[in-house]
């Protein structure tokens, strides 16, 4: 893979860099939030949304200016991927017992559907590498789910003193916590 679109025609000539064309990425990110009073002392809230973000630039552009005929095949290589997507849902209720005491209960769920991660793929390297070999490429294959419940009791006790008692239960599961975790662990194994 040459870095020049065409070789310089004279000694000391100019190398015109070969730029990779990337189509623009656009996404629709709908969100809905509703809150209303149930009674004079109780209110209810609900929110739902789709959230998108691009991967970190150091991941997208990792080793993209590398001469593949001389590079280390275990290096991670960035490339354009789709935006990372998460779908979040939250429902909550607050109740005012009296002017000093309030109870707040919130339940939430977050599905991470396309997180950035490096995975091992078979790549056709330049001829100096003798054909197909494993390479570490950026993908959008990580996923995860987080569910939780938060309960908080707040009580104001006189002037300038407030007591808060809270309980949180969180259950988070996913394929990894870091885009490099797969290749740093399983990616070290080789086929016999």
Backbone as CSV, one residue per row, in Angstrom:
resi,resn,N_x,N_y,N_z,CA_x,CA_y,CA_z,C_x,C_y,C_z
1,UNK,0.868,-1.168,0.000,0.000,0.000,0.000,0.908,1.221,0.000
2,UNK,0.864,1.972,-1.059,1.712,3.150,-1.177,1.032,4.347,-0.529
3,UNK,1.843,5.216,0.059,1.292,6.416,0.667,1.115,7.532,-0.353
4,UNK,1.741,7.398,-1.533,1.622,8.406,-2.581,0.612,7.937,-3.617
5,UNK,-0.197,8.883,-4.129,-1.141,8.543,-5.189,-0.377,8.170,-6.450
6,UNK,0.746,8.845,-6.670,1.626,8.510,-7.795,3.050,8.805,-7.359
7,UNK,3.995,8.031,-7.864,5.396,8.234,-7.491,5.887,9.574,-8.026
8,UNK,6.746,10.269,-7.275,7.317,11.524,-7.781,8.075,11.271,-9.081
9,UNK,7.940,12.189,-10.027,8.567,12.004,-11.344,10.013,12.447,-11.376
10,UNK,10.438,13.255,-10.432,11.840,13.697,-10.405,12.402,13.477,-9.002
11,UNK,13.722,13.429,-8.962,14.369,13.306,-7.653,13.983,14.509,-6.813
12,UNK,13.576,14.271,-5.608,13.145,15.375,-4.740,11.756,15.864,-5.095
13,UNK,11.048,15.134,-5.949,9.703,15.538,-6.356,8.718,15.433,-5.198
14,UNK,7.541,15.923,-5.430,6.518,15.965,-4.387,5.650,14.711,-4.423
15,UNK,5.412,14.170,-3.275,4.513,13.021,-3.141,3.134,13.568,-2.795
16,UNK,2.174,13.314,-3.651,0.805,13.712,-3.348,0.176,12.605,-2.508
17,UNK,-0.210,12.907,-1.266,-0.712,11.847,-0.395,-2.014,11.249,-0.917
18,UNK,-2.185,9.965,-0.660,-3.414,9.273,-1.038,-4.357,9.353,0.163
19,UNK,-5.447,10.052,-0.017,-6.422,10.194,1.054,-7.518,9.156,0.885
20,UNK,-8.014,8.648,1.987,-9.088,7.668,1.962,-10.410,8.425,1.981
21,UNK,-11.240,8.147,1.002,-12.554,8.781,0.954,-13.472,8.116,1.967
22,UNK,-14.218,8.907,2.700,-15.154,8.383,3.682,-16.488,9.071,3.485
23,UNK,-17.527,8.286,3.335,-18.866,8.850,3.223,-19.268,9.468,4.551
24,UNK,-20.069,10.522,4.476,-20.577,11.156,5.687,-21.500,10.184,6.415
25,UNK,-21.469,10.226,7.722,-22.320,9.380,8.542,-23.333,10.272,9.243
26,UNK,-24.594,9.955,9.082,-25.620,10.720,9.785,-26.573,9.732,10.451
27,UNK,-27.074,10.115,11.595,-27.976,9.240,12.349,-29.117,10.070,12.915
28,UNK,-30.224,9.433,13.122,-31.364,10.042,13.781,-31.318,9.612,15.242
29,UNK,-31.427,10.570,16.145,-31.273,10.277,17.564,-32.538,10.706,18.325
30,UNK,-33.618,9.904,18.227,-34.871,10.310,18.881,-34.794,10.175,20.398
31,UNK,-35.437,11.117,21.082,-35.501,11.096,22.542,-36.876,11.568,22.982
32,UNK,-37.345,10.994,24.056,-38.658,11.347,24.574,-38.565,11.419,26.086
33,UNK,-39.094,12.474,26.652,-39.129,12.621,28.096,-40.496,13.115,28.528
34,UNK,-41.073,12.492,29.532,-42.394,12.848,30.031,-42.324,12.888,31.552
35,UNK,-42.921,13.907,32.137,-43.041,13.988,33.595,-44.390,14.621,33.917
36,UNK,-45.066,14.079,34.907,-46.362,14.642,35.280,-46.676,14.288,36.731
37,UNK,-47.503,15.099,37.364,-47.891,14.798,38.752,-48.961,13.712,38.776
38,UNK,-48.802,12.758,39.701,-49.798,11.707,39.901,-50.786,12.162,40.971
39,UNK,-50.241,12.695,42.057,-51.049,13.315,43.111,-50.385,14.644,43.429
40,UNK,-50.896,15.319,44.424,-50.302,16.598,44.818,-48.892,16.417,45.374
41,UNK,-48.596,15.219,45.919,-47.295,14.975,46.549,-46.411,14.004,45.761
42,UNK,-46.914,13.455,44.655,-46.162,12.440,43.910,-46.055,12.841,42.446
43,UNK,-44.848,12.691,41.897,-44.702,12.917,40.466,-44.015,11.723,39.818
44,UNK,-44.287,11.542,38.529,-43.797,10.406,37.750,-43.004,10.951,36.568
45,UNK,-41.930,10.259,36.214,-41.138,10.683,35.053,-40.701,9.460,34.255
46,UNK,-40.569,9.668,32.969,-40.203,8.606,32.052,-39.357,9.219,30.941
47,UNK,-38.257,8.556,30.576,-37.455,9.048,29.448,-36.937,7.863,28.652
48,UNK,-36.810,8.065,27.355,-36.352,7.040,26.433,-35.562,7.746,25.341
49,UNK,-34.469,7.136,24.920,-33.697,7.777,23.864,-32.707,6.849,23.197
50,UNK,-32.375,7.212,21.964,-31.307,6.560,21.205,-30.151,7.546,21.167
51,UNK,-28.960,7.097,21.526,-27.797,7.970,21.617,-26.680,7.418,20.735
52,UNK,-25.995,8.316,20.033,-24.917,7.922,19.133,-23.678,8.742,19.438
53,UNK,-22.517,8.147,19.216,-21.264,8.887,19.312,-20.239,8.208,18.421
54,UNK,-19.256,8.979,17.996,-18.197,8.396,17.176,-17.114,7.847,18.102
55,UNK,-16.359,6.857,17.637,-15.260,6.352,18.472,-14.202,7.434,18.685
56,UNK,-13.325,7.200,19.635,-12.235,8.144,19.884,-11.347,8.221,18.644
57,UNK,-10.832,9.411,18.362,-10.005,9.603,17.172,-8.743,8.745,17.191
58,UNK,-8.159,8.525,18.379,-6.942,7.695,18.417,-7.253,6.251,18.032
59,UNK,-8.502,5.816,18.161,-8.893,4.485,17.693,-9.164,4.496,16.190
60,UNK,-9.905,5.497,15.725,-10.226,5.586,14.299,-8.972,5.698,13.431
61,UNK,-7.978,6.448,13.900,-6.799,6.722,13.088,-5.563,5.946,13.530
62,UNK,-5.756,4.914,14.325,-4.637,4.116,14.826,-3.889,3.447,13.664
63,UNK,-2.617,3.784,13.499,-1.718,3.180,12.501,-2.191,3.306,11.058
64,UNK,-2.999,4.317,10.712,-3.484,4.385,9.332,-2.416,4.886,8.366
65,UNK,-1.366,5.524,8.859,-0.293,5.991,7.979,0.900,5.036,7.997
66,UNK,0.664,3.801,8.290,1.719,2.813,8.409,1.980,2.157,7.061
67,UNK,3.236,1.916,6.738,3.595,1.160,5.546,3.345,-0.314,5.860
68,UNK,2.292,-0.871,5.288,1.869,-2.231,5.632,2.893,-3.292,5.252
69,UNK,3.758,-2.995,4.291,4.748,-4.002,3.905,5.851,-4.133,4.951
70,UNK,5.938,-3.154,5.877,6.994,-3.196,6.898,6.445,-3.160,8.322
71,UNK,5.131,-3.170,8.479,4.553,-2.977,9.810,4.441,-4.287,10.579
72,UNK,4.188,-4.137,11.851,3.948,-5.266,12.735,2.473,-5.664,12.593
73,UNK,2.205,-6.894,12.247,0.819,-7.310,12.016,0.004,-7.406,13.300
74,UNK,0.628,-7.320,14.461,-0.129,-7.358,15.715,-0.535,-5.965,16.178
75,UNK,-0.190,-4.927,15.427,-0.604,-3.572,15.781,-2.076,-3.383,15.462
76,UNK,-2.802,-2.633,16.287,-4.208,-2.361,15.967,-4.310,-1.297,14.872
77,UNK,-5.198,-1.532,13.908,-5.383,-0.610,12.788,-6.799,-0.045,12.824
78,UNK,-6.888,1.283,12.851,-8.185,1.941,12.827,-8.751,1.979,11.425
79,UNK,-10.035,2.210,11.331,-10.721,2.358,10.048,-12.088,2.959,10.325
80,UNK,-12.736,3.495,9.305,-14.070,4.070,9.533,-15.076,2.986,9.920
81,UNK,-15.843,3.252,10.969,-16.925,2.348,11.376,-18.174,3.190,11.624
82,UNK,-19.298,2.522,11.729,-20.547,3.215,12.021,-20.496,3.824,13.418
83,UNK,-21.354,4.791,13.664,-21.413,5.423,14.979,-21.825,4.395,16.038
84,UNK,-21.268,4.536,17.225,-21.625,3.654,18.337,-23.022,4.035,18.831
85,UNK,-23.835,3.035,19.163,-25.235,3.281,19.505,-25.568,2.747,20.894
86,UNK,-26.372,3.513,21.615,-26.897,3.074,22.914,-28.374,3.454,22.989
87,UNK,-29.176,2.577,23.560,-30.596,2.842,23.775,-30.813,2.864,25.287
88,UNK,-31.358,3.981,25.799,-31.529,4.145,27.237,-32.995,4.356,27.587
89,UNK,-33.372,3.843,28.756,-34.733,3.967,29.265,-34.648,4.225,30.761
90,UNK,-35.435,5.159,31.245,-35.452,5.450,32.680,-36.866,5.769,33.118
91,UNK,-37.253,5.248,34.254,-38.547,5.550,34.839,-38.319,5.859,36.319
92,UNK,-39.019,6.861,36.808,-38.814,7.240,38.202,-40.045,7.870,38.819
93,UNK,-40.050,7.887,40.137,-41.148,8.481,40.870,-40.601,9.150,42.123
94,UNK,-41.112,10.325,42.427,-40.745,11.058,43.642,-42.001,11.297,44.468
95,UNK,-41.855,11.131,45.772,-43.005,11.357,46.662,-42.564,12.231,47.829
96,UNK,-43.324,13.282,48.043,-43.077,14.213,49.140,-43.975,13.827,50.315
97,UNK,-43.352,13.280,51.385,-44.128,12.862,52.560,-44.579,14.065,53.387
98,UNK,-43.665,15.008,53.572,-43.971,16.263,54.249,-42.954,17.286,53.752
99,UNK,-42.949,18.454,54.323,-42.063,19.513,53.812,-40.585,19.207,54.037
100,UNK,-40.263,18.210,54.845,-38.865,17.874,55.112,-38.407,16.550,54.504
101,UNK,-39.315,15.683,54.039,-38.937,14.319,53.642,-39.439,14.003,52.232
102,UNK,-38.508,13.509,51.405,-38.863,13.123,50.037,-38.215,11.775,49.710
103,UNK,-38.955,10.919,49.024,-38.457,9.622,48.571,-38.406,9.641,47.051
104,UNK,-37.281,9.215,46.497,-37.111,9.166,45.044,-36.684,7.747,44.663
105,UNK,-37.393,7.129,43.713,-37.085,5.786,43.223,-36.904,5.876,41.709
106,UNK,-35.788,5.343,41.203,-35.492,5.387,39.770,-35.007,4.025,39.310
107,UNK,-35.560,3.534,38.194,-35.095,2.307,37.556,-34.640,2.674,36.146
108,UNK,-33.568,2.036,35.671,-33.041,2.391,34.356,-32.445,1.176,33.655
109,UNK,-32.338,1.309,32.355,-31.772,0.264,31.504,-31.012,0.951,30.366
110,UNK,-29.833,0.428,30.045,-29.050,0.960,28.931,-28.496,-0.212,28.137
111,UNK,-28.816,-0.253,26.849,-28.277,-1.270,25.939,-27.259,-0.615,25.037
112,UNK,-26.029,-1.088,25.094,-24.973,-0.609,24.195,-24.919,-1.603,23.038
113,UNK,-25.246,-1.144,21.845,-25.461,-2.051,20.726,-24.298,-2.147,19.754
114,UNK,-23.429,-1.184,19.703,-22.355,-1.214,18.701,-21.156,-0.413,19.190
115,UNK,-20.509,-0.882,20.244,-19.335,-0.181,20.766,-18.093,-0.516,19.947
116,UNK,-17.156,0.401,19.939,-15.906,0.197,19.206,-15.048,-0.851,19.901
117,UNK,-14.443,-1.717,19.103,-13.516,-2.707,19.628,-12.617,-3.174,18.495
118,UNK,-11.429,-3.598,18.866,-10.524,-4.172,17.880,-10.723,-5.678,17.871
119,UNK,-10.822,-6.261,16.680,-11.001,-7.698,16.535,-9.968,-8.227,15.541
120,UNK,-9.712,-9.519,15.629,-8.764,-10.152,14.722,-9.504,-10.563,13.454
121,UNK,-8.981,-10.142,12.306,-9.581,-10.467,11.015,-8.488,-10.930,10.061
122,UNK,-8.864,-11.744,9.098,-7.941,-12.190,8.064,-7.823,-11.082,7.026
123,UNK,-6.585,-10.647,6.767,-6.335,-9.514,5.870,-5.404,-9.955,4.752
124,UNK,-5.661,-9.440,3.556,-4.745,-9.631,2.427,-3.671,-8.551,2.539
125,UNK,-2.534,-8.902,3.089,-1.437,-7.963,3.247,-0.701,-7.826,1.916
126,UNK,0.169,-6.830,1.773,0.967,-6.704,0.552,1.796,-7.974,0.311
127,UNK,2.248,-8.168,-0.911,2.933,-9.405,-1.302,4.164,-9.698,-0.449
128,UNK,4.788,-8.672,0.113,5.961,-8.908,0.959,5.612,-9.687,2.219
129,UNK,4.325,-9.749,2.565,3.862,-10.473,3.756,3.379,-11.879,3.407
130,UNK,3.510,-12.305,2.181,3.060,-13.622,1.713,1.566,-13.851,1.918
131,UNK,0.761,-12.887,1.495,-0.688,-13.091,1.449,-1.428,-12.880,2.743
132,UNK,-2.452,-13.705,2.963,-3.386,-13.516,4.074,-2.745,-13.806,5.424
133,UNK,-2.964,-12.877,6.360,-2.517,-13.045,7.743,-3.515,-12.353,8.652
134,UNK,-3.464,-12.697,9.940,-4.337,-12.034,10.913,-3.931,-10.585,11.080
135,UNK,-4.923,-9.721,11.244,-4.699,-8.316,11.546,-5.697,-7.872,12.589
136,UNK,-5.383,-6.829,13.309,-6.258,-6.309,14.356,-6.953,-5.063,13.818
137,UNK,-8.259,-5.151,13.527,-9.017,-4.064,12.906,-10.091,-3.537,13.836
138,UNK,-10.340,-2.222,13.743,-11.397,-1.588,14.517,-12.753,-2.020,13.960
139,UNK,-13.653,-2.455,14.836,-15.010,-2.863,14.453,-16.007,-2.245,15.425
140,UNK,-17.262,-2.410,15.148,-18.322,-1.977,16.052,-19.033,-3.172,16.647
141,UNK,-18.278,-4.164,17.134,-18.855,-5.444,17.550,-19.061,-5.619,19.052
142,UNK,-18.609,-4.692,19.886,-18.831,-4.851,21.322,-20.259,-4.449,21.681
143,UNK,-20.788,-5.079,22.712,-22.131,-4.745,23.170,-22.209,-4.953,24.669
144,UNK,-23.249,-4.418,25.271,-23.413,-4.574,26.709,-24.781,-4.123,27.158
145,UNK,-25.087,-4.407,28.422,-26.363,-4.033,29.001,-26.132,-3.631,30.458
146,UNK,-26.795,-2.558,30.856,-26.731,-2.092,32.238,-28.150,-1.894,32.744
147,UNK,-28.452,-2.474,33.897,-29.757,-2.300,34.536,-29.511,-1.851,35.956
148,UNK,-30.387,-1.000,36.453,-30.165,-0.549,37.813,-31.403,0.005,38.477
149,UNK,-31.291,0.139,39.786,-32.351,0.697,40.617,-31.687,1.593,41.659
150,UNK,-32.168,2.811,41.768,-31.681,3.750,42.782,-32.854,4.172,43.665
151,UNK,-32.646,4.119,44.973,-33.646,4.577,45.943,-32.944,5.581,46.854
152,UNK,-33.573,6.745,47.022,-32.943,7.782,47.853,-34.005,8.443,48.731
153,UNK,-33.725,8.474,50.021,-34.593,9.149,50.988,-33.837,10.372,51.495
154,UNK,-34.425,11.539,51.302,-33.797,12.796,51.708,-34.649,13.434,52.800
155,UNK,-33.984,13.823,53.895,-34.705,14.459,54.998,-33.928,15.679,55.462
156,UNK,-34.615,16.807,55.446,-34.031,18.051,55.945,-34.296,18.128,57.442
157,UNK,-33.221,18.334,58.212,-33.338,18.356,59.672,-32.863,19.705,60.190
158,UNK,-33.742,20.645,60.168,-33.394,21.961,60.674,-32.675,22.801,59.624
159,UNK,-32.115,23.887,60.075,-31.425,24.819,59.181,-30.045,24.306,58.787
160,UNK,-29.793,24.146,57.508,-28.462,23.818,57.008,-28.004,22.381,57.203
161,UNK,-28.913,21.484,57.572,-28.510,20.099,57.765,-29.502,19.183,57.064
162,UNK,-28.989,18.358,56.160,-29.821,17.426,55.403,-29.201,16.041,55.471
163,UNK,-30.032,15.028,55.639,-29.578,13.641,55.655,-30.103,12.945,54.402
164,UNK,-29.216,12.233,53.727,-29.613,11.469,52.548,-29.193,10.022,52.757
165,UNK,-30.136,9.116,52.626,-29.865,7.685,52.708,-30.203,7.112,51.340
166,UNK,-29.262,6.411,50.752,-29.486,5.899,49.410,-29.093,4.444,49.258
167,UNK,-29.708,3.823,48.272,-29.395,2.438,47.922,-29.348,2.354,46.401
168,UNK,-28.314,1.716,45.877,-28.189,1.527,44.428,-27.888,0.065,44.149
169,UNK,-28.553,-0.465,43.153,-28.285,-1.814,42.678,-28.012,-1.701,41.180
170,UNK,-26.843,-2.153,40.766,-26.430,-2.025,39.367,-25.957,-3.376,38.864
171,UNK,-26.424,-3.759,37.693,-25.985,-4.994,37.058,-25.520,-4.630,35.653
172,UNK,-24.216,-4.727,35.419,-23.651,-4.370,34.124,-22.956,-5.574,33.519
173,UNK,-23.284,-5.868,32.277,-22.662,-6.973,31.552,-22.307,-6.498,30.155
174,UNK,-21.189,-7.002,29.658,-20.788,-6.622,28.311,-19.644,-7.468,27.818
175,UNK,-19.279,-7.244,26.577,-18.196,-8.029,25.997,-16.829,-7.498,26.393
176,UNK,-16.720,-6.208,26.678,-15.458,-5.663,27.180,-15.665,-4.258,27.697
177,UNK,-14.695,-3.774,28.459,-14.768,-2.425,29.008,-13.881,-1.461,28.242
178,UNK,-13.018,-1.990,27.393,-12.049,-1.176,26.669,-11.916,-1.725,25.254
179,UNK,-11.814,-0.880,24.232,-11.701,-1.373,22.857,-10.517,-2.305,22.615
180,UNK,-9.465,-2.196,23.418,-8.283,-3.036,23.214,-8.299,-4.313,24.043
181,UNK,-9.298,-4.495,24.906,-9.273,-5.648,25.818,-9.316,-6.984,25.082
182,UNK,-10.031,-7.077,23.968,-10.093,-8.355,23.249,-8.727,-8.732,22.686
183,UNK,-8.083,-7.812,21.998,-6.798,-8.174,21.391,-5.676,-8.264,22.413
184,UNK,-5.840,-7.624,23.561,-4.820,-7.744,24.604,-4.951,-9.030,25.401
185,UNK,-6.083,-9.699,25.306,-6.248,-10.962,26.023,-6.340,-12.119,25.035
186,UNK,-7.482,-12.288,24.397,-7.674,-13.407,23.461,-6.841,-13.255,22.203
187,UNK,-6.523,-12.030,21.840,-5.764,-11.803,20.619,-4.326,-12.242,20.690
188,UNK,-3.863,-12.619,21.860,-2.484,-13.077,22.011,-2.314,-14.557,21.674
189,UNK,-3.433,-15.282,21.629,-3.369,-16.694,21.303,-3.125,-16.896,19.819
190,UNK,-2.416,-17.931,19.471,-2.174,-18.220,18.060,-2.660,-19.621,17.750
191,UNK,-3.025,-19.838,16.507,-3.444,-21.174,16.085,-2.227,-22.066,15.962
192,UNK,-2.365,-23.382,16.304,-1.204,-24.287,16.215,-0.841,-24.548,14.753
